[in-house]
Amino acid sequence: MLIVFMLLWIILNGRITGEVLIFGLFLTVPVYLFFCLVMGYRSKWEWNVIKSIPWALRYAGTLIKEIVKANIAVIRLILSDRYEAEPCLRTFKKPFKSPRHNVLLANSITLTPGTITVSLDRDGTYVVHALDKEFAEGIDESVFIDLLTELEEKDEH
């Protein structure tokens, strides 16, 4: 965080001189200490974020791939004149220990065309509306759940 503050200071000044660097240190160190002492910030959090970057890139790649696959499936459904959609609601339970993992799964389901997360309860119960019952099959065993479970196991260690 201290490095980020210092880089922000340099960017906002638009030049790198000895004066800017020294003055920047006198400003950024107290701000960093304020964050640590008053706001409860811990530098360990930075390392956790840095360590989770490869996982986040993998998750983003998987999400994009699933969005493209779902787009193709929805286009096929729309353009097909011999098949009528059968919308359905699917309920399943997958309680992650962290609420952010539950929300990330719900958002990933909603971002995927053809499915919308209608409800997410605190106990990890999801209600998902699918444009067709075919889209709801296997939703409780999706690749997103595997990736989030992997992240949760990493967080425990």
N, C-alpha and C positions, 0 to 999 in steps of 0.2 A: 504494500500500500504506500509505503514511503517513496518507493521508486515511481509509482504511478503519480503521486502528488508532485514529485520533482519533474517528471516528464511533462505533466500538465503545465507547471509553472514555466518551463522552457518554451513549450509550444505557444503559450499565451504571450510570452515576451517576444517571440519571433526571432531571437538570436541567442547565441551562446557566447557569453563573455564571463570573465572571472567575477565581475560584479554581480551579474545575474545569478550565477551559481551560488555564490556566498549568501546573497540576500535570499535566494530560494531556500537554502538550507535553514536559515534563521526563521523562515516562515513555515516550511513544511514539517520540520521536526516537532514544533509545538502542536501543530494540527494533528500529526500522527499520534503524539502522546495523548492528546485530548481524546481521540478515538479509542485508544487502548484503555485509558484510565476511566473515562466517564461513560463512554458508549459500550464498553465491554468487548471491544474488538480484540481478536486474537490472531496473531500471524499464522497460526496453525491452519486457519481457515483458508488462507491463500494457497498453502501447499495442497490442501484437499481439492481446491478448485483446479489447480494446475495438474494434479494427478488424475482428475476426472475428465480432462480435455480429450484424450483418446476415446474414452467411452462416449462422450457427448458427440464427437464426430461420427462414430459408428452408429449411434442412435439416430442422428440427423440423416445419415445416408440411408438407413433402413426405413425411416419415415418417408423420405422422398421416393424410395423404391415402392413402398406400399401405396403411396398416393398415386403414383403412375399406374400401378396394377389395378387399383380400384377405379381410376378414371377410365381405363380401357373396359373394365367390366360394366361400368355404368353406361358407357357409350354403346356397348353391345346390347344392353338391356333396352335402352331407349330406341335404338335403330331396328331392333328385332320386331317384326310385325307378327310373328307367330307365338310370342311369349308374353304373357301378361304378368306384371309385377305383383308379388304378394308381400306387401309390407308386414312387418312383424316387430314386436317388442321382445327383447331378450333380456332376462335378468340373470346375473351371475355375481358371485362374491369372490373377491380377491383382495383381502385386507393386507396392504403393505404396512410396515411399521411406521413409515414416514408419510404424513399427509401429502407432502409434495410429490411422492411417487404415485399416489392415487390420482392426484390432479393431473400429473403428466400423462398417465395412461388415459384418463378421460379426455384430455385435450387431443391426444394422438388419435383416439377413436373418432372424435368429432372432425378432425382435419382430414380424415380419410373419406373420400366421397362415397356416398351411399349409406353412411352410418352417422348417427348423432347420439351423443351421450345425453340422455334425457335427465337422468338423476344420478347422483353419487352421494351415498350416505356416509356418515362418519365411520361406520363399521366396515366399509369397503364393498358395499353392495352397489352394483352398477345396473342401471336400466338403460339399454341401448335400443334405439329405433333403427331398423334396417330397411332400406328401400325394397329389398327383396329378402326372403327367408334364406336364400343362398348366401347372402352377404353376412348373415348372423352366425353361420356355421363356424365353429371353431374359434369364435371371438374370445372365449374364456381361456384359450390356450394359444393366444397369438404370440408372435415374435416379440412384440412390445413387452409382454409380461415376462418373457425370458430375460430380456435385457434389463428390465427394472429389477427383477429378482437378483440378477448378477450384481447390479449396482448396490443393492441393499446388503448383499453379503460382503461386498468390499467395504462398505461403510461400517460394518460390525467389527472388522479386523483392524 
